[in-house]
Amino acid sequence: LIGTLARREKLHPFDRGAVARAIEYCSRRAEDARKLSTHMESLSDLVREANYWAVQEGRQVVARKDVERAIQAQIARVDRLRDRTQEAIMRGILHIDTEGEKVGQINALSVFLLGDFAFAQPSRVTASTRLGEGELIDIQREAKLGGSIHSKGVMILASFLSSRHAAEQPLSLSASLVFEQTYGQVEGDSASVAELCALLSSLANVPIRQSLAVTGSVDQFGRVQAIGAVNDKIEGYFDICNKRGLSGQQGVIIPAANVEHLMLRQEVVDAAAAGRFHIYAVETVDEAMELLTGLEAGVPDAEGYLPAGSINALVAERLAYLAELRRIYAMKIETRASGNDEEQNGEGGDDG
């Protein structure tokens, strides 16, 4: 196909490296390492521009570096918003931590689409928990800045939390989730794993590694599900970490189902191969929490007891404490109400 395009347009022939890079480009457009996009207009544009760069250097054969240069030139013509966003993060205007640990705070990954150009940036998600009556407040939805799919994701993670940790006791919890420093619509459920991890961190009072970003949706059983634009999300976080300096601790946690969709830029592949950046594939929220906290998630034994000090044990202990606290407050209110009734009855008797 590429040879036919070159002959029809009277272009220089492409060597095998150039053809291979064009195939990678088509696979990246399809967002699938096992498929290729055959969108002819975009492929034709790439072939013509790669030929232009070969002609500029006085060569008779188009090489891989010419195709790569054409791809980078296409991006450079439309990436102004991405550059401005990354500049805001680097200058500290948008607060994104890529090192250290924080309780109830995590890096999720958001994607922006501008025509055919998509880019991602990390978004700070925070969670707070307190005594309540089982209410999970999605601040984006309350402010009418959350789409229906995002709201669905938050309701699913709330269902998971209730079924796992409050199946036989009241969920005496009030929690809030929010995307910090976002002023537009938030849509999609690809941050539901990150939101759930932030919520569990707040409940267990266990800090989360800020060097890791998380993407993926979650079902009611805590299984991590595939999401879209996984390559853009990984590269968006990599770019920020790379500009700040790769420490060897940074990385991205993705759903295991998305591994076959990986078609990353060469510099990201090289950094991962050298151990300077990491990509972790997980199948459950428990696996993600173990990577984020360094603690064991905790699986109940034959008698239903969780390992002491594990994340799930700490969450269960906190929820049990909140349930007991709620019971005590309810008893105090009931006692106070009974006392008021007795006083009123006594006063009525004296009047009689």
Secondary structure as UniProt FT lines:
FT   HELIX           2..8
FT   TURN            9..10
FT   HELIX           16..30
FT   TURN            33..34
FT   HELIX           40..56
FT   TURN            57..58
FT   HELIX           64..76
FT   TURN            77..78
FT   HELIX           80..90
FT   TURN            91..92
FT   STRAND          101..102
FT   TURN            103..104
FT   STRAND          105..114
FT   TURN            115..116
FT   STRAND          117..131
FT   STRAND          135..138
FT   HELIX           139..142
FT   TURN            143..144
FT   HELIX           148..165
FT   STRAND          173..179
FT   TURN            180..181
FT   TURN            190..191
FT   HELIX           192..204
FT   STRAND          208..209
FT   TURN            210..211
FT   STRAND          212..214
FT   STRAND          217..218
FT   TURN            220..221
FT   STRAND          223..225
FT   HELIX           230..244
FT   STRAND          251..255
FT   HELIX           256..261
FT   HELIX           266..273
FT   TURN            274..275
FT   STRAND          278..282
FT   HELIX           285..293
FT   TURN            302..303
FT   TURN            308..309
FT   HELIX           311..351
//
